[in-house]
Amino acid sequence: MRLRNKPWAKDKIEQHPQYIVANPEMYKGKWHEVFGNKQPLHIEVGTGKGQFVTEMARANPGINYMGIELYDSVIVAALDRLIEADLPNLRLLNVNAADLEKYFAKNDVDRVYLNFSDPWPKIRHEKRRLTYKDFLKLYEDILVDQGEIHFKTDNQGLFEYSLMSFSDYGLLLKYVSLDFHKSDYQGNIMTEYEEKFSEKGNRIYRCEVKYQN
Ligand SMILES: C[S@@+](CC[C@H](N)C(=O)[O-])C[C@H]1O[C@@H](n2cnc3c(N)ncnc32)[C@H](O)[C@@H]1O
């Protein structure tokens, strides 16, 4: 993600606490208070400009969604999208996924989406990959039992690494496609990166994995 410095981004985020949750640690274990219902919660870790979560929330009003993004200069684009869509079942969190356990308790989350996560190809950066074992432990600690991770990428190296990481962790493979856009999967919602890279002719890889606890 190319980052343009936006010095006004912090102020804009603070002005919209109804969309980008302020003090999210207050809601650990009680996110239903934020949404006003007990619908399942699906989170996208590394949501970028938020196209995927917004369209998922619009298409599935019976599920609550949360887009999690580290950079304020990126999440403001998701905020603009959310202001326009004004969906009651969608919120954003401007936090680092490495701190997820500060904001979510066990069973708070029903599904984790990882879309076009930064590949961090150098081995010395392995720990930053969102499918590294420490992140798989974090997701396990906030998901319901038998919770799922749904993962899409155009990066073959990251996909291969992630399948190995999921397998080493003991996750069960439920679905895998090595050319997702040529598969018979119905109802795919595209992310910004997915649109950009598939238009360039890149192949899209996708899998669904499930914890066996
Ligand atoms: C390559 S972009 C993909 C954006 C979007 N999911 C898509 O498919 O279009 C990856 C995003 O993940 C965010 N990200 C990376 N590491 C993160 C972390 N530890 N916590 C939260 N967001 C993170 C980046 O800032 C970036 O916006």
The ligand as an SDF file (V2000), in Angstrom:
LIG
                    3D

 27 29  0  0  0  0  0  0  0  0999 V2000
   -1.8490   -4.8190    0.4890 C   0  0  0  0  0  0  0  0  0  0  0  0
   -3.0540   -4.0130    1.4400 S   0  0  0  0  0  0  0  0  0  0  0  0
   -4.5620   -4.8780    1.0410 C   0  0  0  0  0  0  0  0  0  0  0  0
   -5.7840   -4.0630    1.3720 C   0  0  0  0  0  0  0  0  0  0  0  0
   -7.1450   -4.7730    1.1480 C   0  0  0  0  0  0  0  0  0  0  0  0
   -7.3200   -5.8930    2.0530 N   0  0  0  0  0  0  0  0  0  0  0  0
   -7.3040   -5.2340   -0.2700 C   0  0  0  0  0  0  0  0  0  0  0  0
   -7.2760   -6.4500   -0.5180 O   0  0  0  0  0  0  0  0  0  0  0  0
   -7.4790   -4.3770   -1.1650 O   0  0  0  0  0  0  0  0  0  0  0  0
   -2.6900   -4.6110    3.0760 C   0  0  0  0  0  0  0  0  0  0  0  0
   -3.2010   -3.6980    4.1750 C   0  0  0  0  0  0  0  0  0  0  0  0
   -2.9690   -4.3230    5.4320 O   0  0  0  0  0  0  0  0  0  0  0  0
   -2.5810   -3.3330    6.3720 C   0  0  0  0  0  0  0  0  0  0  0  0
   -1.8300   -3.9920    7.4570 N   0  0  0  0  0  0  0  0  0  0  0  0
   -0.6420   -4.6270    7.3330 C   0  0  0  0  0  0  0  0  0  0  0  0
   -0.2200   -5.0850    8.5280 N   0  0  0  0  0  0  0  0  0  0  0  0
   -1.1790   -4.7310    9.4210 C   0  0  0  0  0  0  0  0  0  0  0  0
   -1.3160   -4.9080   10.8270 C   0  0  0  0  0  0  0  0  0  0  0  0
   -0.3760   -5.5280   11.5350 N   0  0  0  0  0  0  0  0  0  0  0  0
   -2.4240   -4.4180   11.4320 N   0  0  0  0  0  0  0  0  0  0  0  0
   -3.3800   -3.7750   10.7090 C   0  0  0  0  0  0  0  0  0  0  0  0
   -3.2990   -3.5680    9.3740 N   0  0  0  0  0  0  0  0  0  0  0  0
   -2.2120   -4.0390    8.7370 C   0  0  0  0  0  0  0  0  0  0  0  0
   -1.7180   -2.4010    5.5440 C   0  0  0  0  0  0  0  0  0  0  0  0
   -1.5660   -1.1290    6.1360 O   0  0  0  0  0  0  0  0  0  0  0  0
   -2.4860   -2.3480    4.2300 C   0  0  0  0  0  0  0  0  0  0  0  0
   -3.4290   -1.2970    4.1970 O   0  0  0  0  0  0  0  0  0  0  0  0
  1  2  1  0
  2  3  1  0
  2 10  1  0
  3  4  1  0
  4  5  1  0
  5  6  1  0
  5  7  1  0
  7  8  2  0
  7  9  1  0
 10 11  1  0
 11 12  1  0
 11 26  1  0
 12 13  1  0
 13 14  1  0
 13 24  1  0
 14 15  1  0
 14 23  1  0
 15 16  2  0
 16 17  1  0
 17 18  1  0
 17 23  2  0
 18 19  1  0
 18 20  2  0
 20 21  1  0
 21 22  2  0
 22 23  1  0
 24 25  1  0
 24 26  1  0
 26 27  1  0
M  CHG  2   2   1   9  -1
M  END
$$$$
